[in-house]
Amino acid sequence: MTSSPSLKATRKEWIGLAVIALPCMVYAMDLTVLNLALPAISAQLNPSSSQLLWIIDIYGFLVAGLLITMGTLGDRIGRRKLLLIGAAAFGVASAIAAFSDSAGMLIAMRALLGIAGATLAPSTMSLIRNMFHDEHERQFAIGVWIASFSLGSAIGPLVGGVLLQFFWWGSVFLVAVPVMLLLLVLGPVLLPEYRDPDAGRIDPPSVAQSLFAVLAMIYGLKQIAQHGASWAAAAIIAAGFAVGVAFVRRQRRLPYPLLDLNLFMRPAFSAAIAAYALSCLAMFGVYIFITQYLQLVLGLDPLRAGLVTVPWALGFVTGSLLAPRLARRVPPLSIFVGGLLAAAAGFLMVLLADRPYGLEAIMAGLIVMSLGMAPVFTIGNEMIITSAPPQRAGSASAISETSAEFSGALGIAVFGSMGTMIYRSGLSAGMPDGIPAQVAEAASSTLGAAVAAAHALPTPLADAMLAVARGAFVDALQLSAAVGAVLTLCAAVAAACILRGGSARAQALRDDAA
C-alpha cells in the first residue's frame, strides 16, 4: 500500500526530530555519566554513604515515579509546552548541579533533574505521532528516538571519562545545558502543539498514589539488589503494591483517569508492553553481571570495558534504524517472534563466558541480543502510541517507559539476588584451605569484595581464592543468561498469543457484522 503524499513529513518535521532526539540522548546519558565522577564528588563534597546512594539513585527514582503523571499532564496542557518547561528546568538544574557545594545541594538538583527528565520521554514520543502521519516514516522516527536513548546510555561513561580527564566533576552536568537551550530556541518553531481538548483536571490523589507505588516498589527492589533480601525491603515492596492496587481501582472510577486501563484491552498495546517489559527485565538483569565480568573476571579497566559495550549500543542504533524497512516486508507478529528468538540466542551465547574466547562470545552475544531487541522496541513503541487514541498518546508512551523502568529495576533486583546466592554457594563450596574466616566472609558478599579482600593474603592463597571466586561468579553469569533466554522466549510466546488472539477476535467481529 502506498502512502498519500499529503501524509509525508517535510523538512521541518525531520529537523524537529533531530531537535527532540538530542535531549533524549542527554536524558539517557544522565543515568550513567555520573558514575565515573563519584570519586571526585566524594573527595570534594564528602557525602555520607547514604547521601552517595541518593546522589546516584534519586534521578532514576523520580523519573520512574513521575512518567505516568507527566505523560497524562502533557495530554492535558500540551505536549510541546510540557517538553519546553521540562527542558528549561533540566538546563537550570544541570547548571546548578555543576557548581554544588554540598551533598545535600547536589541531591536536590539531581531530584529536580529527575522531575524534569520525566517530561522528556513521554512528551517526545507522543509528539512523534503528531509529526509523522505516514506509518513507515513514523516507524523510522521512533527508531531514531530509540537509537538516541541507546547512544546516550553507551557514550555516557565515555563522555564522562573524557570530561573528567580535563575538567572538574561538575562538567559532566554542563553537557545538557547547550542541548536544552537549543530545544528551547527551536522547539516553538519546529514542534507542533497538541493537547486533548476534552481533558479533565489532574486528580491529585492519583498522582500521589502512582508516585508512592512506583517509588516504593523500585526502592525496595534496589534494596534487595544492594543488600540482599530483608523483611524491611519486602514490607516496602508490599506497601507499594498495595497502593498500586488502590491506584488501579481508583482509575476505574474516574471519568478521565491518570492511567487509562482501557488501553490494555487493545491487543497490539498489550503485546508490545508485554514484550517490552519482559525484554527489559532480562536485559537489565544480565547486563549487570556482564559489566562486572569484564572488569573483575577479565581484568579490563573501566575505559576498555566501556568500549567493549559500545558495539551493543551500536547494535541497538542499527537495529532501530533498520526496523522500518523490515516492517514493510514482515508483519509485526513475525518481527516480535523473530527478534525475541534472536535475542534469546544472544543470551545463550553468554553461556560461553568460561571458555578461552569468553570476551569474543560476550561481545557477539551482546550484538545479537541488541539486533534482535531493537526492532521489537521500535515497532512495539510504534504500536503502543498508534493503538491508543491520539488524545491519550502521552499517557500511552508514559506507560511504555514506566514498564521499562520498573522491569529494569526488577531485573537488577531478582537477577542480582539469584546471582548472589549462586556466587556465595560456589565460593563456599570451593574456598581453599587456610583462608582466614574474616577474609572468607568479606569475599562472600560480592566478587568486588573478594578482589579487595585478596590484597590481605599471600599471593598463592590470593590467587587460589580469586580463581574460585571468579569461577563462582561466571556460574552466576551463565545461570542469569540462561534465565534471560527463557524470559525472552516467554516474551515471544506472550506477544504471539496476544496478537493472534486479537486477530481472531477482530475476524470474529467482522464475520458477525457480515
C-alpha positions in Angstrom: 0.0 0.0 0.0 1.4 3.4 -1.0 1.1 6.4 1.3 -0.6 9.6 0.3 1.9 12.4 -0.5 0.0 14.7 1.9 1.0 12.3 4.8 4.7 12.7 4.1 6.7 14.7 6.6 8.5 17.8 5.4 12.0 19.0 6.2 10.5 20.9 9.2 9.4 17.6 10.8 12.8 15.9 10.2 14.8 18.7 11.7 12.3 18.7 14.6 13.0 15.0 15.1 16.7 15.8 15.4 15.9 18.5 17.9 14.0 16.2 20.2 16.4 13.3 19.8 19.2 15.3 21.4 17.6 15.8 24.8 16.6 12.1 24.8 20.3 11.3 24.4 21.2 13.6 27.2 18.4 12.2 29.4 19.9 8.7 28.9 23.5 10.0 29.5 22.5 11.4 32.9 21.7 7.8 34.0 25.3 6.7 33.5 27.6 9.8 33.1 27.8 10.4 36.9 29.4 7.0 37.7 32.9 7.9 36.9 32.7 11.2 38.7 31.7 9.7 42.1 35.3 9.5 43.4 35.9 13.2 42.7 32.5 14.1 44.2 33.2 12.1 47.3 36.6 13.8 47.7 35.2 17.4 47.4 31.7 17.1 48.9 32.4 14.4 51.5 28.9 12.8 51.3 27.9 10.0 53.7 27.4 6.5 52.3 23.6 7.2 52.4 24.0 10.5 50.6 26.2 9.0 47.9 23.5 6.4 47.2 20.9 9.1 46.9 23.1 11.1 44.6 23.2 8.1 42.3 19.6 6.9 42.6 17.3 9.9 43.1 17.4 10.8 39.4 16.1 7.4 38.2 13.7 7.1 41.1 11.8 10.3 40.3 11.9 9.7 36.5 10.3 6.3 37.0 7.8 7.6 39.6 6.6 10.6 37.5 6.4 9.2 34.0 2.7 8.4 34.1 1.8 11.7 35.7 3.9 13.7 33.2 2.6 11.7 30.2 -1.0 12.5 31.2 -0.2 16.1 32.1 1.3 16.6 28.6 -2.0 15.3 27.1 -3.8 18.0 29.2 -1.7 21.1 29.0 0.1 20.4 25.7 2.9 18.1 24.9 5.2 20.8 23.4 4.5 23.1 26.3 5.4 20.4 28.9 8.5 19.4 27.0 9.8 23.0 26.9 9.0 23.5 30.6 10.9 20.3 31.4 13.8 21.3 29.1 14.1 24.7 30.9 14.1 23.0 34.3 16.6 20.4 33.2 19.0 23.0 31.9 18.8 25.2 35.1 19.1 22.1 37.4 22.2 20.9 35.4 23.9 24.3 35.7 23.3 24.5 39.4 24.3 20.9 40.0 27.6 21.5 38.3 28.5 24.1 41.0 27.0 22.3 44.0 29.0 22.9 47.2 27.3 20.3 49.4 26.0 16.8 49.1 22.5 18.0 50.0 22.5 20.6 47.3 23.6 18.0 44.7 20.9 15.6 45.8 18.3 18.3 45.5 19.4 19.2 42.0 19.5 15.5 40.9 15.9 15.3 42.2 14.9 18.3 40.1 16.7 16.7 37.1 14.6 13.5 37.7 11.3 15.5 37.8 12.3 17.4 34.6 13.6 14.2 32.9 10.2 12.6 33.4 8.8 15.1 31.0 11.1 14.2 28.1 10.4 10.6 27.1 6.6 10.7 27.0 6.4 14.2 25.5 8.9 13.4 22.7 7.4 10.1 21.7 3.8 11.4 21.7 4.9 14.4 19.6 6.3 12.0 17.0 2.8 10.7 16.5 1.7 14.3 15.7 4.7 15.0 13.4 4.8 11.8 11.4 1.5 10.5 9.9 2.9 8.1 7.4 3.3 4.7 9.0 6.8 4.0 7.7 8.1 7.4 8.4 6.7 7.2 11.9 8.4 3.9 12.5 11.7 5.3 11.3 11.3 8.3 13.6 10.7 6.1 16.6 13.7 4.1 15.5 15.7 7.3 15.8 14.1 8.0 19.1 15.1 4.6 20.4 18.6 4.9 19.0 19.1 8.2 20.8 18.5 6.6 24.1 20.8 3.7 23.3 23.5 6.0 22.1 23.2 8.2 25.2 23.5 5.2 27.6 26.6 3.9 25.7 28.5 7.2 25.5 27.6 8.4 29.0 30.7 6.8 30.6 32.9 7.7 27.7 31.9 11.3 27.7 32.2 11.4 31.5 35.7 9.9 31.3 36.9 12.5 28.7 35.5 15.4 30.6 37.0 14.3 33.9 40.3 13.9 32.2 40.4 17.7 31.5 37.8 19.4 33.8 36.3 19.2 37.2 33.5 16.8 38.1 30.7 19.4 37.6 31.5 19.4 33.9 29.5 16.2 33.4 26.3 18.1 34.1 27.1 21.1 31.8 26.8 18.9 28.7 23.0 19.2 29.0 22.8 23.0 29.1 23.5 23.8 25.4 21.3 20.9 24.3 18.3 22.2 26.3 18.9 25.8 25.2 18.8 24.5 21.6 15.5 22.8 22.3 14.1 25.9 23.9 15.0 28.1 20.9 14.0 25.7 18.1 11.2 23.8 19.8 8.5 26.5 19.4 9.3 26.9 15.7 9.7 23.2 14.7 7.5 21.2 17.0 3.7 21.1 16.8 1.5 21.6 19.8 -1.2 19.1 20.8 -3.4 18.8 23.8 -6.6 16.9 24.5 -9.4 19.5 24.3 -11.7 17.3 26.4 -9.2 16.5 29.1 -10.4 16.8 32.7 -8.3 18.1 35.6 -5.4 16.2 37.1 -6.5 14.0 40.1 -4.0 14.8 42.9 -4.7 11.5 44.9 -4.0 9.5 41.7 -0.7 11.4 41.3 0.3 10.7 44.9 -0.7 7.0 44.7 1.2 6.4 41.4 4.3 8.1 42.7 4.3 6.2 46.0 3.6 2.9 44.4 6.3 3.1 41.8 8.9 4.6 44.2 8.2 2.2 47.0 8.5 -0.9 44.7 11.6 0.3 42.9 13.3 1.4 46.1 12.5 -2.0 47.7 13.9 -3.9 44.7 17.0 -1.8 44.8 17.5 -2.5 48.5 17.3 -6.2 47.7 19.8 -5.8 44.9 22.3 -3.9 47.0 21.9 -5.6 50.5 20.1 -8.8 49.9 16.5 -9.9 50.9 15.1 -8.5 54.1 11.8 -8.1 55.8 12.1 -4.3 55.6 12.6 -4.4 51.8 9.7 -6.9 51.4 7.4 -4.6 53.5 8.3 -1.6 51.3 7.5 -3.6 48.2 4.3 -4.9 49.7 3.2 -1.3 50.7 3.9 -0.1 47.1 2.0 -3.0 45.6 -1.0 -2.3 47.9 -1.1 1.4 47.0 -0.7 0.4 43.3 -3.8 -1.8 43.6 -5.7 1.1 45.2 -4.5 3.3 42.4 -5.8 1.0 39.7 -9.2 0.7 41.4 -9.4 4.5 41.6 -8.7 4.8 37.9 -11.7 2.7 37.1 -14.0 5.2 38.8 -12.6 8.4 37.3 -14.1 9.9 34.1 -10.6 10.9 32.9 -8.1 8.7 34.7 -4.4 9.3 35.1 -3.9 5.7 33.7 -6.4 4.6 31.0 -6.9 0.9 31.7 -8.9 0.5 28.5 -5.6 0.7 26.7 -4.7 -2.7 27.9 -7.8 -4.1 26.2 -6.1 -3.4 22.8 -4.1 -6.5 21.7 -1.4 -4.5 20.0 -0.8 -2.4 23.0 -0.8 -5.3 25.5 1.5 -7.4 23.2 4.0 -4.6 22.8 4.0 -3.8 26.6 4.5 -7.5 27.5 7.4 -7.9 25.0 9.0 -4.6 26.1 8.7 -5.3 29.8 10.0 -8.9 29.7 12.8 -8.0 27.4 14.0 -5.1 29.7 13.7 -7.5 32.7 16.0 -10.0 31.1 18.4 -7.4 29.5 19.0 -5.3 32.7 19.3 -8.4 34.8 22.0 -10.0 32.7 23.8 -6.7 31.9 24.8 -6.0 35.5 26.8 -9.3 35.5 28.4 -8.6 32.2 29.8 -5.2 33.2 31.3 -6.8 36.4 32.6 -9.8 34.3 34.5 -7.5 32.0 36.4 -5.7 34.8 36.6 -8.2 37.7 37.0 -11.5 35.8 38.8 -10.4 32.6 40.6 -7.6 34.3 39.7 -4.8 31.8 40.0 -1.2 33.0 36.8 0.9 33.0 37.5 2.6 29.7 38.2 -0.7 27.9 35.2 -2.3 29.5 33.1 0.6 28.3 34.5 0.3 24.7 33.5 -3.4 24.7 29.9 -2.5 25.3 29.8 0.1 22.5 29.0 -2.5 19.8 26.0 -3.4 21.9 24.7 0.1 21.7 25.6 0.4 18.1 23.6 -2.8 17.5 20.6 -1.1 19.1 21.1 2.0 16.9 21.5 -0.1 13.7 18.5 -2.3 14.5 16.3 0.6 15.4 17.0 2.4 12.2 16.6 -0.7 10.0 13.4 -1.8 11.7 11.0 0.3 9.5 12.4 -1.3 6.3 11.9 -4.7 7.9 8.3 -3.7 8.9 7.5 -3.1 5.2 8.1 -6.7 4.4 7.4 -8.6 7.6 4.2 -8.5 9.7 4.5 -7.3 13.4 3.9 -10.8 14.8 6.9 -12.2 12.8 9.1 -9.2 13.9 8.3 -9.8 17.5 8.8 -13.5 17.5 11.9 -13.4 15.2 13.5 -10.6 17.1 12.9 -12.1 20.5 14.2 -15.5 19.3 17.4 -13.8 18.1 17.7 -12.0 21.4 17.4 -15.4 23.2 20.2 -16.7 21.0 22.3 -13.8 22.1 21.7 -14.6 25.8 22.7 -18.2 25.1 26.0 -17.1 23.6 26.9 -15.6 27.0 27.0 -19.2 28.3 30.4 -19.4 26.6 31.9 -16.9 29.0 34.0 -19.6 30.7 35.8 -20.5 27.5 39.2 -19.1 26.3 37.3 -16.9 23.9 34.8 -15.7 26.5 35.3 -12.0 25.6 34.5 -12.6 22.0 31.5 -14.7 22.9 30.2 -11.9 25.2 30.7 -9.3 22.5 29.0 -11.4 19.9 26.1 -12.2 22.3 25.6 -8.5 23.1 25.5 -7.6 19.4 23.0 -10.4 18.5 20.9 -9.5 21.6 20.7 -5.8 20.6 20.0 -6.5 16.9 17.1 -8.8 18.0 15.6 -6.5 20.6 15.9 -3.2 18.6 13.2 -3.9 16.1 10.9 -5.2 18.9 11.4 -2.0 20.8 10.9 0.2 17.7 7.9 -1.5 16.2 6.5 -2.1 19.7 6.6 1.5 20.7 5.0 2.5 17.4 2.2 0.0 18.1 1.8 1.5 21.6 1.3 5.1 20.6 -0.8 4.3 17.5 -3.1 1.8 19.2 -4.0 4.5 21.7 -6.4 7.3 20.8 -4.5 10.4 19.7 -5.6 12.3 22.8 -4.0 9.6 25.0 -0.7 9.2 23.2 1.2 10.9 26.0 -0.3 8.6 28.6 0.4 5.5 26.4 4.1 6.4 25.9 4.5 7.0 29.6 3.1 3.6 30.4 5.7 2.1 28.0 8.6 4.0 29.7 7.3 3.1 33.1 7.2 -0.6 32.3 10.7 -0.4 31.0 12.0 1.4 34.2 10.1 -0.9 36.5 11.2 -4.0 34.7 14.8 -2.9 34.7 14.8 -2.4 38.4 13.0 -5.7 38.9 15.6 -7.4 36.7 18.5 -6.0 38.7 17.0 -7.0 42.0 15.8 -10.5 41.0 18.9 -11.5 38.9 21.2 -9.8 41.4 19.7 -11.8 44.3 19.8 -15.0 42.3 23.3 -14.4 41.2 24.5 -13.6 44.7 23.1 -16.9 46.0 24.9 -18.9 43.3 28.1 -17.0 43.8 28.1 -17.5 47.6 27.3 -21.2 47.2 30.1 -21.8 44.7 32.6 -19.8 46.7 31.7 -21.5 50.0 32.0 -25.0 48.4 35.4 -24.3 46.8 37.0 -22.0 49.3 40.7 -23.0 49.7 42.0 -24.2 53.0 43.9 -21.6 55.0 41.8 -18.6 54.2 41.0 -16.6 57.4 37.4 -16.6 58.4 37.2 -12.8 58.3 38.6 -12.7 54.7 36.3 -15.5 53.6 33.2 -13.7 55.0 34.2 -10.5 53.3 34.8 -12.3 50.0 31.4 -13.9 50.1 29.5 -10.7 49.7 30.5 -9.8 46.1 33.3 -10.5 43.6 34.5 -6.9 44.0 34.8 -7.5 47.8 36.7 -10.8 47.1 39.2 -8.9 44.9 39.7 -6.3 47.6 40.0 -8.9 50.4 42.6 -10.8 48.4 45.1 -8.0 49.0 45.4 -9.1 52.6 46.5 -12.6 51.6 49.8 -14.1 50.5 50.0 -14.4 46.7 49.4 -18.1 46.3 46.3 -18.0 48.6 45.0 -14.9 47.0 45.3 -16.4 43.5 43.6 -19.6 44.7 40.7 -17.7 46.3 40.2 -15.4 43.3 40.2 -18.4 40.9 37.3 -19.9 42.9 35.5 -16.5 43.3 35.7 -15.8 39.6 34.6 -19.3 38.7 31.6 -18.9 41.0 30.8 -15.5 39.5 30.9 -16.9 36.0 28.5 -19.7 37.1 26.1 -16.9 38.3 26.5 -15.1 35.0 25.7 -18.2 33.0 22.6 -19.0 35.0 21.4 -15.4 34.6 22.0 -15.6 30.9 20.0 -18.9 30.7 17.1 -17.4 32.7 17.3 -14.3 30.4 17.0 -16.5 27.4 13.9 -18.2 28.9 12.3 -14.9 29.7 12.9 -13.7 26.2 11.3 -16.8 24.8 8.3 -16.2 27.2 8.0 -12.7 25.8 7.9 -14.1 22.3 5.1 -16.6 23.3 3.1 -13.9 25.1 3.3 -11.5 22.2 2.3 -14.2 19.7 -0.6 -15.3 21.8 -1.9 -11.8 22.4 -1.6 -10.7 18.8 -3.1 -13.9 17.4 -6.0 -13.7 19.9 -6.6 -10.1 19.0 -6.6 -11.0 15.3 -9.0 -13.9 15.9 -11.4 -11.7 17.9 -11.3 -9.0 15.2 -12.1 -11.6 12.5 -15.0 -12.9 14.5 -16.4 -9.4 14.9 -16.1 -8.9 11.1 -17.8 -12.2 10.5 -20.7 -11.3 12.8 -21.1 -8.0 11.2 -21.3 -9.7 7.8 
